[in-house]
Amino acid sequence: EVQLVESGGGLVQPGGSLRLSCAASGFIFSSYDMRWVRQAPGKGLEWVSSIDSGGGWTTYTDSVKGRFTISRDNAKDTLFLQMNSLKPEDTAVYYCTKGVIRGQGTQVTVSS
């Protein structure tokens, strides 16, 4: 059974940083591209970033380019999202995904 467990969210002031983690199990993590998506209050899912199976290729939605960094540790079956210079509009529940499968999410709130 595929399991994705996100962690690392919280309340942070504008300009602050957080590092999200996603622990994966139930599949060969190193064989799959992975993604982060988010859902802001009252809105639909928004794609944030993707990384290929080896970690050598990454891509980001325009609104987070230069502020967020996606990475992975295939030895530990873990996906990361380093988020810097956070803005109130980054407030959302963040999910890691394998295809259409996602975890329970972790809440990120950016507020003063």
C-alpha positions as CSV (number, residue, x, y, z in Angstrom):
1,E,0.0,0.0,0.0
2,V,1.3,3.4,-1.0
3,Q,1.7,5.8,1.9
4,L,2.8,9.4,1.9
5,V,3.2,11.2,5.2
6,E,3.9,14.9,5.1
7,S,5.3,16.9,8.0
8,G,7.0,20.2,8.8
9,G,4.2,22.7,8.4
10,G,3.3,25.3,10.9
11,L,2.7,29.0,11.5
12,V,5.5,31.4,10.3
13,Q,5.8,35.1,9.8
14,P,6.1,36.6,6.4
15,G,9.7,36.3,5.2
16,G,10.2,33.2,7.2
17,S,11.2,29.7,6.2
18,L,9.9,26.1,6.6
19,R,11.1,22.8,5.4
20,L,8.5,20.2,4.5
21,S,9.2,16.5,4.4
22,C,7.2,13.6,2.9
23,A,8.0,10.1,4.0
24,A,7.1,7.6,1.3
25,S,6.5,3.8,1.7
26,G,4.8,1.0,-0.2
27,F,6.6,1.6,-3.5
28,I,10.0,1.9,-5.0
29,F,10.4,5.6,-4.3
30,S,13.6,6.0,-6.4
31,S,11.7,5.0,-9.5
32,Y,9.1,7.7,-9.5
33,D,8.8,11.4,-10.2
34,M,7.2,13.2,-7.3
35,R,5.3,16.5,-6.9
36,W,4.2,19.0,-4.3
37,V,0.8,20.5,-4.6
38,R,-1.1,22.8,-2.3
39,Q,-4.7,23.8,-1.6
40,A,-5.4,27.3,-0.2
41,P,-8.6,27.9,1.8
42,G,-11.6,27.9,-0.5
43,K,-9.5,27.1,-3.6
44,G,-8.7,24.0,-5.7
45,L,-5.4,22.1,-5.8
46,E,-2.5,24.0,-7.2
47,W,0.7,22.3,-8.5
48,V,3.8,23.7,-6.8
49,S,6.8,21.8,-7.9
50,S,8.0,18.5,-9.5
51,I,11.2,16.5,-9.3
52,D,12.3,13.5,-11.4
53,S,13.1,10.1,-10.0
54,G,16.8,10.8,-9.7
55,G,16.5,14.3,-8.4
56,G,18.4,15.9,-11.3
57,W,15.4,17.8,-12.9
58,T,13.1,20.1,-11.1
59,T,10.4,22.6,-12.0
60,Y,8.3,25.1,-10.2
61,T,5.2,27.2,-10.6
62,D,6.1,30.8,-11.3
63,S,4.8,32.1,-8.0
64,V,7.4,30.1,-6.0
65,K,10.4,30.2,-8.3
66,G,13.5,31.5,-6.5
67,R,11.9,30.9,-3.1
68,F,11.1,27.2,-2.9
69,T,13.5,24.2,-3.5
70,I,12.3,20.7,-4.1
71,S,14.7,17.8,-3.3
72,R,14.7,14.2,-2.4
73,D,16.7,11.6,-0.6
74,N,16.2,8.3,-2.4
75,A,18.2,6.4,0.3
76,K,15.7,7.5,2.9
77,D,12.5,7.5,0.7
78,T,11.9,11.1,1.5
79,L,10.8,14.1,-0.5
80,F,11.5,17.7,0.7
81,L,10.3,21.2,0.0
82,Q,12.4,24.0,1.4
83,M,10.3,27.2,1.5
84,N,12.0,30.6,2.0
85,S,10.8,34.1,1.9
86,L,7.3,32.9,2.7
87,K,4.3,35.1,1.8
88,P,0.7,35.2,3.2
89,E,-0.4,33.8,-0.2
90,D,1.6,30.7,0.4
91,T,-0.9,29.7,3.2
92,A,-2.3,26.4,2.2
93,V,-2.3,22.7,3.0
94,Y,0.7,21.1,1.2
95,Y,0.6,17.6,-0.2
96,C,3.2,15.4,-1.7
97,T,1.9,13.3,-4.6
98,K,2.8,10.1,-6.5
99,G,0.5,10.4,-9.5
100,V,-3.0,10.9,-8.2
101,I,-2.1,9.5,-4.7
102,R,-1.4,12.1,-2.0
103,G,-0.9,12.1,1.7
104,Q,-2.9,13.8,4.5
105,G,-1.2,17.1,4.0
106,T,0.6,19.5,6.3
107,Q,-0.8,23.0,7.0
108,V,1.4,26.0,6.3
109,T,0.1,29.4,7.6
110,V,2.0,32.6,6.9
111,S,0.8,35.4,9.0
112,S,2.1,38.1,11.3
